[in-house]
């Protein structure tokens, strides 16, 4: 893929404050720096304040080994830890403990400020972020100014506006979700063991449903099946014949973005284990104990895990009036250097970057996976560190290397 042609060299787009604020610099010579005319927010750092929004795969990886000599680094995230999301399914069924897949953000914050808060919006005229504290007893609002901004806020679970999903379904995005799933599975078996429970109620309570045939839904289904047949069977042997598992997906096949051989292998494996796969099924509504499927009767369930992909979060929607988005209007668009694009002009916005699940590159769409977020974070960290030492250094565009599924 060819990189876009800028009217100015890349280093002048990334670091415009080195040039006269009112008159564009013309020529190829390195301009002199007038300290008195610079408007950086951090007097003690040559490159000003770098604000990172998010502590997920992209934000956390970017934070590691970031240059704190030339930048004043500030991290804003609603949680003060990083979650190794590929193993969330294992923690939800007790294969791993929760602390095994978390890492405190402050481990890398010896020279970095951290605020546990939500980023609500951006004032582009003053380069200011409006935030709300995410503390149980303190929901104060405050602002943070920036010279360089990295948006890595991730995405939210996509409910497609289906009634009842947010009220009754469980998701698998964070440690708190995994805890609720584990608790709910145990409650289902305990409920089926109560005196006076009818056979119909037992069958409903022991029906474990996963909506979404992507990697998250399939991996969780496999983990849950093993948990039931290996662990719960020893505690509730009399209930095993009444236990069911079903995976629903609106697509024609599960794992649609993966190789055909993997899809066929997974389907056969699930059939042998007794996990039913029902594709081309559209969920119309979710009730407290039943699932309404188009063209079918209501399906009773005890546990419903919703794993149908991602959508934008409130912050991504808030900056949509300034930043260009992809066709789905869910992810922010960037150039090959990970700079976000202006919605009106299509040009890169100075010193504002986006990566992770909340962003994608224009004309170079990549899946919202941890592998992509990790590689983008490593690329941007190296670029930021390099330009911090030498603002005139050459930076190559990002290129993704597929390391396998």
C-alpha distance (Angstrom), angle and dihedral (degrees) to the residues before:
residue distance angle dihedral
X1 . . .
X2 3.77 . .
X3 3.77 118.7 .
X4 3.81 116.7 -120.9
X5 3.78 118.9 -98.8
X6 3.78 112.5 -114.3
X7 3.75 123.3 -156.5
X8 3.80 87.7 -132.9
X9 3.82 127.7 37.3
X10 3.79 114.7 -88.5
X11 3.80 94.9 -107.3
X12 3.80 89.7 57.5
X13 3.79 90.6 51.8
X14 3.80 93.0 47.8
X15 3.79 96.1 43.4
X16 3.82 108.8 26.7
X17 3.79 94.0 153.4
X18 3.80 89.4 80.0
X19 3.78 88.6 69.7
X20 3.75 133.4 68.8
X21 3.82 106.9 -74.7
X22 3.80 94.5 -137.4
X23 3.79 105.0 31.0
X24 3.84 122.4 54.0
X25 3.79 114.6 -124.8
X26 3.79 114.1 -115.8
X27 3.77 122.4 -165.4
X28 3.78 138.6 39.8
X29 3.78 101.8 -93.9
X30 3.77 120.3 106.8
X31 3.82 108.8 -101.4
X32 3.75 122.5 -130.8
X33 3.81 116.7 -106.9
X34 3.77 117.6 -121.1
X35 3.79 105.3 -159.3
X36 3.79 92.8 -166.4
X37 3.82 93.8 60.3
X38 3.82 96.3 47.8
X39 3.79 116.4 108.7
X40 3.79 101.7 -162.5
X41 3.80 117.5 148.7
X42 3.82 96.0 -134.6
X43 3.80 115.4 60.1
X44 3.80 92.8 -172.8
X45 3.83 96.2 58.1
X46 3.78 125.7 63.0
X47 3.82 94.3 -141.7
X48 3.78 97.5 40.3
X49 3.79 128.5 -134.0
X50 3.79 121.6 -18.8
X51 3.81 112.9 -162.3
X52 3.82 119.5 -163.7
X53 3.81 117.4 -163.8
X54 3.81 112.8 -155.6
X55 3.80 139.2 22.5
X56 3.80 100.0 -138.5
X57 3.78 127.5 109.0
X58 3.79 93.9 -57.9
X59 3.80 100.5 38.6
X60 3.80 96.3 41.4
X61 3.80 94.6 47.4
X62 3.79 91.0 47.0
X63 3.78 90.3 52.1
X64 3.78 93.7 57.8
X65 3.81 111.2 95.3
X66 3.81 93.1 -5.4
X67 3.79 114.4 163.4
X68 3.81 107.1 -99.1
X69 3.79 92.5 167.7
X70 3.80 94.5 73.5
X71 3.81 99.4 21.9
X72 3.77 134.2 55.5
X73 3.81 98.2 -138.0
X74 3.81 121.3 -152.9
X75 3.81 123.5 -178.9
X76 3.81 121.1 -160.1
X77 3.80 118.1 -172.0
X78 3.81 135.8 145.4
X79 3.82 90.0 -129.5
X80 3.79 127.9 47.7
X81 3.79 96.0 -144.8
X82 3.79 141.9 60.7
X83 3.82 120.6 -122.1
X84 3.80 123.1 -148.8
X85 3.79 91.4 -139.1
X86 3.86 98.9 -169.3
X87 3.80 87.8 70.1
X88 3.80 97.7 45.8
X89 3.80 90.8 98.9
X90 3.80 89.7 56.5
X91 3.81 92.7 52.9
X92 3.80 92.0 48.9
X93 3.82 90.5 64.5
X94 3.80 98.4 35.9
X95 3.81 99.4 -104.5
X96 3.80 86.9 122.0
X97 3.77 131.3 20.0
X98 3.78 118.3 -116.5
X99 3.79 95.2 -115.4
X100 3.81 89.7 59.2
X101 3.81 92.9 70.5
X102 3.80 101.2 38.8
X103 3.78 130.7 84.5
X104 3.82 124.7 -171.1
X105 3.78 112.8 -115.6
X106 3.78 91.3 -143.0
X107 3.78 90.7 66.8
X108 3.81 87.4 86.4
X109 3.78 96.6 35.8
X110 3.80 104.6 92.6
X111 3.81 89.6 120.6
X112 3.81 98.4 18.2
X113 3.79 132.3 88.0
X114 3.79 118.9 -132.0
X115 3.80 129.3 -163.5
X116 3.80 120.2 -172.7
X117 3.78 98.1 -142.9
X118 3.78 146.7 108.3
X119 3.78 119.4 -99.8
X120 3.81 104.8 -132.8
X121 3.81 106.0 178.3
X122 3.81 145.9 -26.6
X123 3.78 129.9 -116.7
X124 3.80 100.5 -147.9
X125 3.80 94.7 -170.2
X126 3.80 93.4 61.3
X127 3.85 98.7 23.2
X128 3.79 90.7 -121.1
X129 3.81 129.5 148.5
X130 3.81 118.7 -147.3
X131 3.82 111.7 -144.9
X132 3.81 140.9 -178.1
X133 3.80 121.2 -150.5
X134 3.80 114.9 -114.9
X135 3.79 97.2 -149.4
X136 3.78 122.7 126.7
X137 3.79 95.0 -125.6
X138 3.78 99.4 25.9
X139 3.81 124.5 57.3
X140 3.77 98.4 163.2
X141 3.79 121.6 157.4
X142 3.80 121.9 -131.3
X143 3.80 141.3 159.2
X144 3.80 133.2 -124.3
X145 3.80 124.0 -162.5
X146 3.80 121.1 -144.1
X147 3.79 142.3 -169.0
X148 3.81 94.4 -170.5
X149 3.80 123.0 25.4
X150 3.81 129.1 -164.4
X151 3.82 115.5 -168.0
X152 3.80 111.3 -155.8
X153 3.80 101.3 146.3
X154 3.81 96.5 137.3
X155 3.79 122.4 -148.5
X156 3.79 141.8 -78.5
X157 3.77 128.5 -116.3
X158 3.80 110.7 -85.1
X159 3.80 112.6 -122.1
X160 3.85 94.1 170.9
X161 3.78 88.1 -137.5
X162 3.81 92.2 -73.9
X163 3.82 110.1 161.2
X164 3.79 116.1 -109.5
X165 3.81 98.6 13.8
X166 3.79 94.6 108.0
X167 3.80 91.9 45.7
X168 3.79 103.1 45.5
X169 3.82 110.6 15.3
X170 3.80 124.5 85.0
X171 3.79 123.2 -137.4
X172 3.80 134.2 -154.7
X173 3.79 107.8 -136.3
X174 3.79 105.3 106.6
X175 3.79 144.4 18.9
X176 3.80 90.7 -94.2
X177 3.83 89.3 57.8
X178 3.81 92.0 51.6
X179 3.80 90.8 50.2
X180 3.80 91.9 52.3
X181 3.80 91.7 49.0
X182 3.80 93.1 51.3
X183 3.79 91.3 48.1
X184 3.79 92.3 47.2
X185 3.82 93.9 51.2
X186 3.79 90.7 54.4
X187 3.81 91.0 45.8
X188 3.80 90.4 54.2
X189 3.80 92.1 57.3
X190 3.79 92.3 43.0
X191 3.79 90.5 50.0
X192 3.80 90.7 51.7
X193 3.82 89.1 51.0
X194 3.79 95.7 54.9
X195 3.82 119.1 111.9
X196 3.78 117.1 -102.8
X197 3.81 94.7 25.4
X198 3.79 112.8 141.2
X199 3.79 124.2 -130.4
X200 3.79 89.6 -111.8
X201 3.80 91.2 54.8
X202 3.81 91.2 47.7
X203 3.79 92.5 52.2
X204 3.79 90.6 49.2
X205 3.80 94.7 47.4
X206 3.81 92.1 49.3
X207 3.81 95.4 49.7
X208 3.81 106.8 105.4
X209 3.80 112.4 -163.2
X210 3.80 130.3 -167.4
X211 3.80 118.9 -170.9
X212 3.80 110.6 -158.2
X213 3.79 129.3 53.0
X214 3.78 96.8 -149.7
X215 3.81 126.0 111.3
X216 3.81 94.1 -79.7
X217 3.80 94.9 50.4
X218 3.81 94.5 43.9
X219 3.79 94.5 46.2
X220 3.79 92.2 48.5
X221 3.81 91.6 47.8
X222 3.80 91.0 54.3
X223 3.80 92.1 47.7
X224 3.80 92.6 47.8
X225 3.80 92.5 48.9
X226 3.80 91.8 52.9
X227 3.80 90.6 47.2
X228 3.79 91.9 52.9
X229 3.82 98.6 45.2
X230 3.81 96.2 39.7
X231 3.81 104.7 35.1
X232 3.79 111.6 14.6
X233 3.80 91.4 44.4
X234 3.81 89.4 66.4
X235 3.81 91.9 52.4
X236 3.81 99.6 38.2
X237 3.84 106.4 24.5
X238 3.82 91.9 153.7
X239 3.83 91.1 61.3
X240 3.79 100.4 51.0
X241 3.80 95.2 92.0
X242 3.80 90.4 57.2
X243 3.80 97.2 47.7
X244 3.83 118.5 107.0
X245 3.79 136.7 178.7
X246 3.82 126.2 -161.2
X247 3.80 132.8 -179.4
X248 3.82 116.1 -157.0
X249 3.80 124.0 -165.7
X250 3.79 132.8 169.6
X251 3.82 91.4 -145.9
X252 3.84 122.8 87.5
X253 3.83 91.0 -113.6
X254 3.77 138.9 17.6
X255 3.82 120.1 -108.9
X256 3.78 90.1 23.6
X257 3.82 94.7 174.5
X258 3.80 93.6 53.1
X259 3.78 134.8 81.1
X260 3.80 117.8 -70.2
X261 3.79 91.5 -122.7
X262 3.79 91.6 56.3
X263 3.80 91.9 48.8
X264 3.81 92.1 51.5
X265 3.80 92.6 45.8
X266 3.81 92.4 50.4
X267 3.80 92.7 47.4
X268 3.81 92.6 51.7
X269 3.79 91.7 45.2
X270 3.80 92.3 52.1
X271 3.80 92.2 47.4
X272 3.82 90.7 54.2
X273 3.80 90.4 50.2
X274 3.77 92.8 49.1
X275 3.81 96.3 -111.8
X276 3.78 108.0 143.7
X277 3.80 118.2 -139.1
X278 3.80 116.2 -157.7
X279 3.79 113.7 -176.5
X280 3.82 129.3 -178.6
X281 3.81 88.3 41.0
X282 3.78 120.4 138.3
X283 3.79 119.2 -158.2
X284 3.79 111.5 -140.1
X285 3.79 101.7 178.2
X286 3.78 141.7 -4.7
X287 3.79 120.0 -141.0
X288 3.78 127.2 -173.6
X289 3.80 93.7 -92.7
X290 3.80 105.2 7.0
X291 3.77 139.8 58.1
X292 3.81 120.8 -142.6
X293 3.83 111.7 -143.5
X294 3.79 122.6 -171.5
X295 3.81 110.0 -103.8
X296 3.82 93.7 7.3
X297 3.76 138.9 84.7
X298 3.79 121.0 -98.5
X299 3.79 112.0 -71.5
X300 3.84 117.3 -142.5
X301 3.79 117.9 -139.0
X302 3.78 140.7 175.1
X303 3.80 98.7 -159.8
X304 3.81 126.2 24.9
X305 3.81 119.0 -172.7
X306 3.80 115.2 -170.5
X307 3.83 113.3 -150.0
X308 3.80 106.3 156.6
X309 3.78 100.8 132.6
X310 3.79 135.7 -94.4
X311 3.77 139.5 -53.2
X312 3.79 133.2 -175.7
X313 3.79 121.7 -74.4
X314 3.83 127.8 -134.9
X315 3.81 94.3 -89.7
X316 3.80 93.2 51.7
X317 3.79 89.1 50.7
X318 3.81 91.0 47.1
X319 3.83 93.5 57.2
X320 3.80 93.2 43.0
X321 3.79 91.0 96.3
X322 3.81 89.4 67.4
X323 3.81 106.6 23.8
X324 3.80 124.3 65.2
X325 3.82 117.5 -118.0
X326 3.80 134.9 -156.8
X327 3.81 124.9 -100.8
X328 3.79 92.4 -82.8
X329 3.84 89.5 52.1
X330 3.80 87.9 -133.7
X331 3.81 103.4 101.3
X332 3.79 131.9 49.2
X333 3.80 116.9 -115.5
X334 3.80 122.1 -127.9
X335 3.78 136.8 178.8
X336 3.84 120.7 -113.9
X337 3.82 88.6 -84.3
X338 3.84 89.5 58.8
X339 3.81 93.1 -111.6
X340 3.81 112.5 142.9
X341 3.79 117.7 -115.4
X342 3.77 125.9 -121.8
X343 3.80 111.5 -111.8
X344 3.80 94.3 -138.5
X345 3.81 103.8 37.0
X346 3.82 102.2 23.6
X347 3.81 89.4 -134.1
X348 3.82 122.7 129.9
X349 3.80 115.1 -90.9
X350 3.78 110.5 -124.1
X351 3.81 115.1 -99.5
X352 3.83 96.2 -13.5
X353 3.80 117.6 120.4
X354 3.79 135.4 177.6
X355 3.80 131.7 -164.1
X356 3.77 142.2 152.5
X357 3.81 125.8 48.1
X358 3.81 92.9 -27.4
X359 3.82 95.4 62.3
X360 3.77 144.8 43.3
X361 3.80 135.8 -176.1
X362 3.80 118.1 -101.6
X363 3.83 110.8 -106.5
X364 3.82 89.2 -0.2
X365 3.78 103.6 76.4
X366 3.80 114.6 -175.8
X367 3.82 128.9 -175.4
X368 3.79 120.5 -96.5
X369 3.80 95.3 -108.7
X370 3.78 135.5 136.5
X371 3.80 90.2 -114.3
X372 3.80 92.6 59.4
X373 3.80 93.5 43.8
X374 3.80 91.4 49.1
X375 3.81 94.1 51.3
X376 3.79 93.2 46.1
X377 3.79 90.8 50.4
X378 3.81 92.5 51.1
X379 3.81 90.5 48.1
X380 3.80 94.4 48.7
X381 3.80 93.4 44.8
X382 3.80 90.9 54.2
X383 3.80 91.4 45.9
X384 3.81 93.5 48.9
X385 3.80 92.5 46.7
X386 3.79 91.6 47.3
X387 3.78 93.9 49.3
X388 3.77 90.5 44.9
X389 3.79 89.9 61.4
X390 3.80 94.3 39.7
X391 3.82 119.8 12.4
X392 3.81 89.8 -165.1
X393 3.81 94.4 55.8
X394 3.79 118.2 124.4
X395 3.80 116.6 -109.4
X396 3.80 122.3 -163.9
X397 3.82 121.8 -144.2
X398 3.80 120.1 -98.1
X399 3.79 118.3 -90.3
X400 3.78 124.1 -171.7
X401 3.81 120.4 -134.6
X402 3.79 113.0 -160.9
X403 3.81 108.1 -134.9
X404 3.79 93.4 -177.3
X405 3.79 133.6 -85.1
